[in-house]
Amino acid sequence: MVSYAGLDVREKTSGTSVKSKPQISKRGNRNLRKVMHFPTLAAIRTDERFRDIFLRLVSRHGIKMKAIVAIQRKLLELTFIFWKNNSYYNAEHEYYIISS
């Protein structure tokens, strides 16, 4: 699901001469990436677990958009797991999935 959305990591390497920073591939469905953007911002603003992850990633890298994309990926994985298992939102279950 992550690669379908284009949120998977792509690393460009050419032997030992060229090495660039890893980026998201953006080869997937751009509409799915667009749809996940505002729910991610809402999750960061309202849920303390996502806010803690966001602040930890921003303090480590200093790039807010990188942290937002990481949380987008986590939300997409969480949504897919709930859909696949036909289950509902449970705060304890979410904490277990996000922290791993």
Jmol script that loads the backbone (N, CA, C; Angstrom):
load data "model"
ATOM      1  N   MET A   1       0.824  -1.182   0.000  1.00  0.00           N
ATOM      2  CA  MET A   1       0.000   0.000   0.000  1.00  0.00           C
ATOM      3  C   MET A   1       0.874   1.254   0.000  1.00  0.00           C
ATOM      4  N   VAL A   2       1.958   1.197   0.721  1.00  0.00           N
ATOM      5  CA  VAL A   2       2.856   2.352   0.803  1.00  0.00           C
ATOM      6  C   VAL A   2       3.478   2.645  -0.557  1.00  0.00           C
ATOM      7  N   SER A   3       3.889   1.613  -1.273  1.00  0.00           N
ATOM      8  CA  SER A   3       4.478   1.848  -2.591  1.00  0.00           C
ATOM      9  C   SER A   3       3.420   2.273  -3.594  1.00  0.00           C
ATOM     10  N   TYR A   4       2.176   1.802  -3.433  1.00  0.00           N
ATOM     11  CA  TYR A   4       1.089   2.233  -4.314  1.00  0.00           C
ATOM     12  C   TYR A   4       0.843   3.732  -4.160  1.00  0.00           C
ATOM     13  N   ALA A   5       0.992   4.232  -2.949  1.00  0.00           N
ATOM     14  CA  ALA A   5       0.796   5.661  -2.705  1.00  0.00           C
ATOM     15  C   ALA A   5       2.028   6.478  -3.080  1.00  0.00           C
ATOM     16  N   GLY A   6       3.159   5.831  -3.274  1.00  0.00           N
ATOM     17  CA  GLY A   6       4.380   6.555  -3.610  1.00  0.00           C
ATOM     18  C   GLY A   6       5.096   7.105  -2.400  1.00  0.00           C
ATOM     19  N   LEU A   7       4.835   6.540  -1.238  1.00  0.00           N
ATOM     20  CA  LEU A   7       5.486   6.993  -0.012  1.00  0.00           C
ATOM     21  C   LEU A   7       6.655   6.091   0.386  1.00  0.00           C
ATOM     22  N   ASP A   8       7.047   5.195  -0.505  1.00  0.00           N
ATOM     23  CA  ASP A   8       8.180   4.331  -0.206  1.00  0.00           C
ATOM     24  C   ASP A   8       9.491   5.073  -0.478  1.00  0.00           C
ATOM     25  N   VAL A   9      10.553   4.629   0.145  1.00  0.00           N
ATOM     26  CA  VAL A   9      11.842   5.316   0.067  1.00  0.00           C
ATOM     27  C   VAL A   9      12.603   4.833  -1.168  1.00  0.00           C
ATOM     28  N   ARG A  10      13.173   5.778  -1.879  1.00  0.00           N
ATOM     29  CA  ARG A  10      13.986   5.476  -3.055  1.00  0.00           C
ATOM     30  C   ARG A  10      15.365   6.077  -2.822  1.00  0.00           C
ATOM     31  N   GLU A  11      16.370   5.270  -3.016  1.00  0.00           N
ATOM     32  CA  GLU A  11      17.738   5.736  -2.845  1.00  0.00           C
ATOM     33  C   GLU A  11      18.452   5.616  -4.182  1.00  0.00           C
ATOM     34  N   LYS A  12      19.050   6.710  -4.627  1.00  0.00           N
ATOM     35  CA  LYS A  12      19.750   6.719  -5.901  1.00  0.00           C
ATOM     36  C   LYS A  12      21.232   6.516  -5.653  1.00  0.00           C
ATOM     37  N   THR A  13      21.776   5.446  -6.209  1.00  0.00           N
ATOM     38  CA  THR A  13      23.210   5.208  -6.099  1.00  0.00           C
ATOM     39  C   THR A  13      23.741   4.773  -7.449  1.00  0.00           C
ATOM     40  N   SER A  14      24.938   5.179  -7.730  1.00  0.00           N
ATOM     41  CA  SER A  14      25.596   4.789  -8.968  1.00  0.00           C
ATOM     42  C   SER A  14      27.020   4.369  -8.622  1.00  0.00           C
ATOM     43  N   GLY A  15      27.166   3.144  -8.209  1.00  0.00           N
ATOM     44  CA  GLY A  15      28.480   2.678  -7.794  1.00  0.00           C
ATOM     45  C   GLY A  15      28.936   3.410  -6.547  1.00  0.00           C
ATOM     46  N   THR A  16      30.149   3.894  -6.566  1.00  0.00           N
ATOM     47  CA  THR A  16      30.676   4.639  -5.424  1.00  0.00           C
ATOM     48  C   THR A  16      30.804   6.120  -5.730  1.00  0.00           C
ATOM     49  N   SER A  17      30.510   6.524  -6.970  1.00  0.00           N
ATOM     50  CA  SER A  17      30.767   7.909  -7.345  1.00  0.00           C
ATOM     51  C   SER A  17      29.634   8.851  -6.955  1.00  0.00           C
ATOM     52  N   VAL A  18      28.396   8.409  -7.070  1.00  0.00           N
ATOM     53  CA  VAL A  18      27.263   9.299  -6.811  1.00  0.00           C
ATOM     54  C   VAL A  18      26.388   8.676  -5.736  1.00  0.00           C
ATOM     55  N   LYS A  19      26.153   9.413  -4.694  1.00  0.00           N
ATOM     56  CA  LYS A  19      25.280   8.945  -3.635  1.00  0.00           C
ATOM     57  C   LYS A  19      24.408  10.098  -3.186  1.00  0.00           C
ATOM     58  N   SER A  20      23.099   9.990  -3.395  1.00  0.00           N
ATOM     59  CA  SER A  20      22.205  11.065  -2.999  1.00  0.00           C
ATOM     60  C   SER A  20      21.407  10.658  -1.763  1.00  0.00           C
ATOM     61  N   LYS A  21      20.719  11.623  -1.184  1.00  0.00           N
ATOM     62  CA  LYS A  21      19.909  11.358  -0.017  1.00  0.00           C
ATOM     63  C   LYS A  21      18.675  10.541  -0.403  1.00  0.00           C
ATOM     64  N   PRO A  22      18.221   9.649   0.464  1.00  0.00           N
ATOM     65  CA  PRO A  22      17.000   8.908   0.172  1.00  0.00           C
ATOM     66  C   PRO A  22      15.793   9.852   0.130  1.00  0.00           C
ATOM     67  N   GLN A  23      14.877   9.594  -0.797  1.00  0.00           N
ATOM     68  CA  GLN A  23      13.666  10.394  -0.952  1.00  0.00           C
ATOM     69  C   GLN A  23      12.483   9.458  -1.109  1.00  0.00           C
ATOM     70  N   ILE A  24      11.266   9.998  -0.996  1.00  0.00           N
ATOM     71  CA  ILE A  24      10.111   9.176  -1.320  1.00  0.00           C
ATOM     72  C   ILE A  24      10.043   9.070  -2.836  1.00  0.00           C
ATOM     73  N   SER A  25       9.515   7.959  -3.323  1.00  0.00           N
ATOM     74  CA  SER A  25       9.584   7.702  -4.756  1.00  0.00           C
ATOM     75  C   SER A  25       8.618   8.561  -5.563  1.00  0.00           C
ATOM     76  N   LYS A  26       7.450   8.885  -5.040  1.00  0.00           N
ATOM     77  CA  LYS A  26       6.408   9.644  -5.735  1.00  0.00           C
ATOM     78  C   LYS A  26       5.965   8.957  -7.024  1.00  0.00           C
ATOM     79  N   ARG A  27       6.212   7.668  -7.163  1.00  0.00           N
ATOM     80  CA  ARG A  27       5.802   6.939  -8.358  1.00  0.00           C
ATOM     81  C   ARG A  27       4.403   6.369  -8.227  1.00  0.00           C
ATOM     82  N   GLY A  28       3.794   6.541  -7.088  1.00  0.00           N
ATOM     83  CA  GLY A  28       2.484   5.964  -6.863  1.00  0.00           C
ATOM     84  C   GLY A  28       1.367   6.945  -7.172  1.00  0.00           C
ATOM     85  N   ASN A  29       0.240   6.688  -6.589  1.00  0.00           N
ATOM     86  CA  ASN A  29      -0.967   7.468  -6.800  1.00  0.00           C
ATOM     87  C   ASN A  29      -0.849   8.816  -6.082  1.00  0.00           C
ATOM     88  N   ARG A  30      -0.721   9.886  -6.837  1.00  0.00           N
ATOM     89  CA  ARG A  30      -0.534  11.193  -6.207  1.00  0.00           C
ATOM     90  C   ARG A  30      -1.804  11.676  -5.526  1.00  0.00           C
ATOM     91  N   ASN A  31      -2.964  11.226  -6.000  1.00  0.00           N
ATOM     92  CA  ASN A  31      -4.211  11.618  -5.347  1.00  0.00           C
ATOM     93  C   ASN A  31      -4.299  11.038  -3.938  1.00  0.00           C
ATOM     94  N   LEU A  32      -3.806   9.837  -3.757  1.00  0.00           N
ATOM     95  CA  LEU A  32      -3.784   9.234  -2.426  1.00  0.00           C
ATOM     96  C   LEU A  32      -2.848  10.004  -1.500  1.00  0.00           C
ATOM     97  N   ARG A  33      -1.712  10.434  -2.016  1.00  0.00           N
ATOM     98  CA  ARG A  33      -0.803  11.257  -1.206  1.00  0.00           C
ATOM     99  C   ARG A  33      -1.468  12.583  -0.837  1.00  0.00           C
ATOM    100  N   LYS A  34      -2.186  13.185  -1.779  1.00  0.00           N
ATOM    101  CA  LYS A  34      -2.887  14.450  -1.502  1.00  0.00           C
ATOM    102  C   LYS A  34      -3.955  14.267  -0.436  1.00  0.00           C
ATOM    103  N   VAL A  35      -4.709  13.170  -0.551  1.00  0.00           N
ATOM    104  CA  VAL A  35      -5.794  12.919   0.400  1.00  0.00           C
ATOM    105  C   VAL A  35      -5.258  12.680   1.804  1.00  0.00           C
ATOM    106  N   MET A  36      -4.076  12.119   1.934  1.00  0.00           N
ATOM    107  CA  MET A  36      -3.509  11.819   3.248  1.00  0.00           C
ATOM    108  C   MET A  36      -2.879  13.039   3.924  1.00  0.00           C
ATOM    109  N   HIS A  37      -2.723  14.145   3.206  1.00  0.00           N
ATOM    110  CA  HIS A  37      -1.999  15.285   3.762  1.00  0.00           C
ATOM    111  C   HIS A  37      -2.766  15.960   4.906  1.00  0.00           C
ATOM    112  N   PHE A  38      -4.013  16.363   4.679  1.00  0.00           N
ATOM    113  CA  PHE A  38      -4.743  17.081   5.724  1.00  0.00           C
ATOM    114  C   PHE A  38      -5.097  16.221   6.932  1.00  0.00           C
ATOM    115  N   PRO A  39      -5.470  14.952   6.755  1.00  0.00           N
ATOM    116  CA  PRO A  39      -5.656  14.122   7.956  1.00  0.00           C
ATOM    117  C   PRO A  39      -4.377  13.977   8.785  1.00  0.00           C
ATOM    118  N   THR A  40      -3.245  13.992   8.111  1.00  0.00           N
ATOM    119  CA  THR A  40      -1.977  13.924   8.837  1.00  0.00           C
ATOM    120  C   THR A  40      -1.763  15.171   9.673  1.00  0.00           C
ATOM    121  N   LEU A  41      -2.044  16.328   9.093  1.00  0.00           N
ATOM    122  CA  LEU A  41      -1.898  17.569   9.851  1.00  0.00           C
ATOM    123  C   LEU A  41      -2.856  17.606  11.030  1.00  0.00           C
ATOM    124  N   ALA A  42      -4.074  17.107  10.825  1.00  0.00           N
ATOM    125  CA  ALA A  42      -5.044  17.056  11.919  1.00  0.00           C
ATOM    126  C   ALA A  42      -4.590  16.083  13.010  1.00  0.00           C
ATOM    127  N   ALA A  43      -4.007  14.955  12.608  1.00  0.00           N
ATOM    128  CA  ALA A  43      -3.526  13.982  13.592  1.00  0.00           C
ATOM    129  C   ALA A  43      -2.378  14.559  14.414  1.00  0.00           C
ATOM    130  N   ILE A  44      -1.499  15.296  13.766  1.00  0.00           N
ATOM    131  CA  ILE A  44      -0.384  15.916  14.481  1.00  0.00           C
ATOM    132  C   ILE A  44      -0.906  16.948  15.482  1.00  0.00           C
ATOM    133  N   ARG A  45      -1.929  17.687  15.080  1.00  0.00           N
ATOM    134  CA  ARG A  45      -2.468  18.745  15.933  1.00  0.00           C
ATOM    135  C   ARG A  45      -3.273  18.189  17.104  1.00  0.00           C
ATOM    136  N   THR A  46      -4.007  17.077  16.900  1.00  0.00           N
ATOM    137  CA  THR A  46      -4.943  16.631  17.929  1.00  0.00           C
ATOM    138  C   THR A  46      -4.475  15.422  18.735  1.00  0.00           C
ATOM    139  N   ASP A  47      -3.666  14.554  18.165  1.00  0.00           N
ATOM    140  CA  ASP A  47      -3.266  13.325  18.852  1.00  0.00           C
ATOM    141  C   ASP A  47      -1.858  13.497  19.411  1.00  0.00           C
ATOM    142  N   GLU A  48      -1.723  13.277  20.700  1.00  0.00           N
ATOM    143  CA  GLU A  48      -0.426  13.506  21.339  1.00  0.00           C
ATOM    144  C   GLU A  48       0.645  12.513  20.876  1.00  0.00           C
ATOM    145  N   ARG A  49       0.249  11.301  20.501  1.00  0.00           N
ATOM    146  CA  ARG A  49       1.243  10.319  20.039  1.00  0.00           C
ATOM    147  C   ARG A  49       1.864  10.748  18.723  1.00  0.00           C
ATOM    148  N   PHE A  50       1.021  11.194  17.795  1.00  0.00           N
ATOM    149  CA  PHE A  50       1.543  11.666  16.517  1.00  0.00           C
ATOM    150  C   PHE A  50       2.338  12.959  16.696  1.00  0.00           C
ATOM    151  N   ARG A  51       1.899  13.804  17.619  1.00  0.00           N
ATOM    152  CA  ARG A  51       2.629  15.047  17.883  1.00  0.00           C
ATOM    153  C   ARG A  51       4.010  14.746  18.440  1.00  0.00           C
ATOM    154  N   ASP A  52       4.099  13.760  19.323  1.00  0.00           N
ATOM    155  CA  ASP A  52       5.402  13.378  19.879  1.00  0.00           C
ATOM    156  C   ASP A  52       6.334  12.835  18.798  1.00  0.00           C
ATOM    157  N   ILE A  53       5.792  12.011  17.914  1.00  0.00           N
ATOM    158  CA  ILE A  53       6.593  11.488  16.806  1.00  0.00           C
ATOM    159  C   ILE A  53       7.057  12.627  15.912  1.00  0.00           C
ATOM    160  N   PHE A  54       6.140  13.549  15.613  1.00  0.00           N
ATOM    161  CA  PHE A  54       6.465  14.697  14.767  1.00  0.00           C
ATOM    162  C   PHE A  54       7.588  15.532  15.381  1.00  0.00           C
ATOM    163  N   LEU A  55       7.454  15.848  16.656  1.00  0.00           N
ATOM    164  CA  LEU A  55       8.474  16.672  17.319  1.00  0.00           C
ATOM    165  C   LEU A  55       9.815  15.953  17.397  1.00  0.00           C
ATOM    166  N   ARG A  56       9.783  14.638  17.623  1.00  0.00           N
ATOM    167  CA  ARG A  56      11.026  13.869  17.663  1.00  0.00           C
ATOM    168  C   ARG A  56      11.726  13.891  16.310  1.00  0.00           C
ATOM    169  N   LEU A  57      10.970  13.707  15.223  1.00  0.00           N
ATOM    170  CA  LEU A  57      11.572  13.702  13.898  1.00  0.00           C
ATOM    171  C   LEU A  57      12.068  15.087  13.487  1.00  0.00           C
ATOM    172  N   VAL A  58      11.325  16.133  13.843  1.00  0.00           N
ATOM    173  CA  VAL A  58      11.759  17.492  13.515  1.00  0.00           C
ATOM    174  C   VAL A  58      13.016  17.851  14.293  1.00  0.00           C
ATOM    175  N   SER A  59      13.086  17.429  15.543  1.00  0.00           N
ATOM    176  CA  SER A  59      14.290  17.736  16.319  1.00  0.00           C
ATOM    177  C   SER A  59      15.506  16.966  15.794  1.00  0.00           C
ATOM    178  N   ARG A  60      15.277  15.784  15.226  1.00  0.00           N
ATOM    179  CA  ARG A  60      16.376  14.998  14.692  1.00  0.00           C
ATOM    180  C   ARG A  60      16.857  15.537  13.343  1.00  0.00           C
ATOM    181  N   HIS A  61      15.918  15.844  12.429  1.00  0.00           N
ATOM    182  CA  HIS A  61      16.285  16.224  11.068  1.00  0.00           C
ATOM    183  C   HIS A  61      16.171  17.720  10.807  1.00  0.00           C
ATOM    184  N   GLY A  62      15.261  18.394  11.503  1.00  0.00           N
ATOM    185  CA  GLY A  62      15.063  19.818  11.282  1.00  0.00           C
ATOM    186  C   GLY A  62      14.176  20.138  10.097  1.00  0.00           C
ATOM    187  N   ILE A  63      13.600  19.129   9.453  1.00  0.00           N
ATOM    188  CA  ILE A  63      12.760  19.339   8.277  1.00  0.00           C
ATOM    189  C   ILE A  63      11.345  18.886   8.617  1.00  0.00           C
ATOM    190  N   LYS A  64      10.418  19.840   8.653  1.00  0.00           N
ATOM    191  CA  LYS A  64       9.051  19.528   9.051  1.00  0.00           C
ATOM    192  C   LYS A  64       8.340  18.656   8.027  1.00  0.00           C
ATOM    193  N   MET A  65       8.553  18.898   6.746  1.00  0.00           N
ATOM    194  CA  MET A  65       7.860  18.128   5.723  1.00  0.00           C
ATOM    195  C   MET A  65       8.287  16.668   5.735  1.00  0.00           C
ATOM    196  N   LYS A  66       9.519  16.415   6.070  1.00  0.00           N
ATOM    197  CA  LYS A  66       9.999  15.041   6.182  1.00  0.00           C
ATOM    198  C   LYS A  66       9.252  14.307   7.291  1.00  0.00           C
ATOM    199  N   ALA A  67       9.018  14.985   8.393  1.00  0.00           N
ATOM    200  CA  ALA A  67       8.279  14.395   9.503  1.00  0.00           C
ATOM    201  C   ALA A  67       6.811  14.192   9.132  1.00  0.00           C
ATOM    202  N   ILE A  68       6.235  15.120   8.391  1.00  0.00           N
ATOM    203  CA  ILE A  68       4.843  14.992   7.972  1.00  0.00           C
ATOM    204  C   ILE A  68       4.676  13.794   7.042  1.00  0.00           C
ATOM    205  N   VAL A  69       5.599  13.603   6.129  1.00  0.00           N
ATOM    206  CA  VAL A  69       5.534  12.463   5.210  1.00  0.00           C
ATOM    207  C   VAL A  69       5.697  11.150   5.977  1.00  0.00           C
ATOM    208  N   ALA A  70       6.543  11.130   6.980  1.00  0.00           N
ATOM    209  CA  ALA A  70       6.716   9.915   7.785  1.00  0.00           C
ATOM    210  C   ALA A  70       5.419   9.568   8.509  1.00  0.00           C
ATOM    211  N   ILE A  71       4.729  10.573   9.014  1.00  0.00           N
ATOM    212  CA  ILE A  71       3.462  10.324   9.700  1.00  0.00           C
ATOM    213  C   ILE A  71       2.377   9.960   8.696  1.00  0.00           C
ATOM    214  N   GLN A  72       2.434  10.522   7.487  1.00  0.00           N
ATOM    215  CA  GLN A  72       1.501  10.106   6.435  1.00  0.00           C
ATOM    216  C   GLN A  72       1.628   8.614   6.182  1.00  0.00           C
ATOM    217  N   ARG A  73       2.840   8.165   6.111  1.00  0.00           N
ATOM    218  CA  ARG A  73       3.081   6.742   5.874  1.00  0.00           C
ATOM    219  C   ARG A  73       2.538   5.898   7.022  1.00  0.00           C
ATOM    220  N   LYS A  74       2.760   6.335   8.248  1.00  0.00           N
ATOM    221  CA  LYS A  74       2.251   5.604   9.404  1.00  0.00           C
ATOM    222  C   LYS A  74       0.722   5.554   9.398  1.00  0.00           C
ATOM    223  N   LEU A  75       0.081   6.674   9.067  1.00  0.00           N
ATOM    224  CA  LEU A  75      -1.374   6.703   9.016  1.00  0.00           C
ATOM    225  C   LEU A  75      -1.909   5.794   7.905  1.00  0.00           C
ATOM    226  N   LEU A  76      -1.242   5.789   6.778  1.00  0.00           N
ATOM    227  CA  LEU A  76      -1.668   4.933   5.678  1.00  0.00           C
ATOM    228  C   LEU A  76      -1.538   3.459   6.049  1.00  0.00           C
ATOM    229  N   GLU A  77      -0.446   3.090   6.687  1.00  0.00           N
ATOM    230  CA  GLU A  77      -0.266   1.713   7.134  1.00  0.00           C
ATOM    231  C   GLU A  77      -1.329   1.339   8.160  1.00  0.00           C
ATOM    232  N   LEU A  78      -1.611   2.242   9.085  1.00  0.00           N
ATOM    233  CA  LEU A  78      -2.612   2.001  10.120  1.00  0.00           C
ATOM    234  C   LEU A  78      -3.996   1.838   9.500  1.00  0.00           C
ATOM    235  N   THR A  79      -4.334   2.685   8.542  1.00  0.00           N
ATOM    236  CA  THR A  79      -5.627   2.597   7.860  1.00  0.00           C
ATOM    237  C   THR A  79      -5.757   1.277   7.115  1.00  0.00           C
ATOM    238  N   PHE A  80      -4.710   0.876   6.438  1.00  0.00           N
ATOM    239  CA  PHE A  80      -4.744  -0.382   5.697  1.00  0.00           C
ATOM    240  C   PHE A  80      -4.903  -1.571   6.635  1.00  0.00           C
ATOM    241  N   ILE A  81      -4.226  -1.568   7.766  1.00  0.00           N
ATOM    242  CA  ILE A  81      -4.340  -2.664   8.730  1.00  0.00           C
ATOM    243  C   ILE A  81      -5.758  -2.750   9.281  1.00  0.00           C
ATOM    244  N   PHE A  82      -6.359  -1.594   9.595  1.00  0.00           N
ATOM    245  CA  PHE A  82      -7.737  -1.610  10.090  1.00  0.00           C
ATOM    246  C   PHE A  82      -8.698  -2.125   9.027  1.00  0.00           C
ATOM    247  N   TRP A  83      -8.494  -1.714   7.783  1.00  0.00           N
ATOM    248  CA  TRP A  83      -9.364  -2.168   6.704  1.00  0.00           C
ATOM    249  C   TRP A  83      -9.193  -3.672   6.469  1.00  0.00           C
ATOM    250  N   LYS A  84      -7.960  -4.134   6.471  1.00  0.00           N
ATOM    251  CA  LYS A  84      -7.670  -5.545   6.202  1.00  0.00           C
ATOM    252  C   LYS A  84      -8.239  -6.453   7.283  1.00  0.00           C
ATOM    253  N   ASN A  85      -8.123  -6.032   8.536  1.00  0.00           N
ATOM    254  CA  ASN A  85      -8.601  -6.852   9.652  1.00  0.00           C
ATOM    255  C   ASN A  85     -10.055  -6.575  10.008  1.00  0.00           C
ATOM    256  N   ASN A  86     -10.671  -5.638   9.295  1.00  0.00           N
ATOM    257  CA  ASN A  86     -12.054  -5.251   9.556  1.00  0.00           C
ATOM    258  C   ASN A  86     -12.244  -4.897  11.033  1.00  0.00           C
ATOM    259  N   SER A  87     -11.356  -4.076  11.553  1.00  0.00           N
ATOM    260  CA  SER A  87     -11.399  -3.675  12.957  1.00  0.00           C
ATOM    261  C   SER A  87     -11.590  -2.171  13.059  1.00  0.00           C
ATOM    262  N   TYR A  88     -11.770  -1.705  14.265  1.00  0.00           N
ATOM    263  CA  TYR A  88     -12.017  -0.292  14.527  1.00  0.00           C
ATOM    264  C   TYR A  88     -10.864   0.324  15.299  1.00  0.00           C
ATOM    265  N   TYR A  89     -10.893   1.623  15.406  1.00  0.00           N
ATOM    266  CA  TYR A  89      -9.847   2.376  16.093  1.00  0.00           C
ATOM    267  C   TYR A  89      -9.834   2.038  17.578  1.00  0.00           C
ATOM    268  N   ASN A  90      -8.662   1.735  18.093  1.00  0.00           N
ATOM    269  CA  ASN A  90      -8.471   1.470  19.504  1.00  0.00           C
ATOM    270  C   ASN A  90      -7.150   2.127  19.893  1.00  0.00           C
ATOM    271  N   ALA A  91      -7.159   3.004  20.865  1.00  0.00           N
ATOM    272  CA  ALA A  91      -5.977   3.793  21.206  1.00  0.00           C
ATOM    273  C   ALA A  91      -4.786   2.913  21.612  1.00  0.00           C
ATOM    274  N   GLU A  92      -5.023   1.842  22.359  1.00  0.00           N
ATOM    275  CA  GLU A  92      -3.920   0.971  22.762  1.00  0.00           C
ATOM    276  C   GLU A  92      -3.332   0.244  21.551  1.00  0.00           C
ATOM    277  N   HIS A  93      -4.186  -0.170  20.643  1.00  0.00           N
ATOM    278  CA  HIS A  93      -3.724  -0.870  19.445  1.00  0.00           C
ATOM    279  C   HIS A  93      -2.905   0.073  18.573  1.00  0.00           C
ATOM    280  N   GLU A  94      -3.347   1.301  18.451  1.00  0.00           N
ATOM    281  CA  GLU A  94      -2.632   2.279  17.640  1.00  0.00           C
ATOM    282  C   GLU A  94      -1.249   2.558  18.222  1.00  0.00           C
ATOM    283  N   TYR A  95      -1.154   2.686  19.532  1.00  0.00           N
ATOM    284  CA  TYR A  95       0.130   2.967  20.160  1.00  0.00           C
ATOM    285  C   TYR A  95       1.114   1.833  19.890  1.00  0.00           C
ATOM    286  N   TYR A  96       0.629   0.601  19.908  1.00  0.00           N
ATOM    287  CA  TYR A  96       1.497  -0.550  19.643  1.00  0.00           C
ATOM    288  C   TYR A  96       2.025  -0.519  18.212  1.00  0.00           C
ATOM    289  N   ILE A  97       1.165  -0.214  17.258  1.00  0.00           N
ATOM    290  CA  ILE A  97       1.556  -0.214  15.849  1.00  0.00           C
ATOM    291  C   ILE A  97       2.527   0.933  15.555  1.00  0.00           C
ATOM    292  N   ILE A  98       2.242   2.107  16.074  1.00  0.00           N
ATOM    293  CA  ILE A  98       3.077   3.274  15.765  1.00  0.00           C
ATOM    294  C   ILE A  98       4.439   3.172  16.414  1.00  0.00           C
ATOM    295  N   SER A  99       4.524   2.639  17.602  1.00  0.00           N
ATOM    296  CA  SER A  99       5.793   2.618  18.290  1.00  0.00           C
ATOM    297  C   SER A  99       6.750   1.571  17.726  1.00  0.00           C
ATOM    298  N   SER A 100       6.259   0.626  16.951  1.00  0.00           N
ATOM    299  CA  SER A 100       7.155  -0.407  16.429  1.00  0.00           C
ATOM    300  C   SER A 100       7.839   0.031  15.150  1.00  0.00           C
TER     301      SER A 100
END
end "model"
wireframe off; spacefill off
backbone 0.3
color backbone group
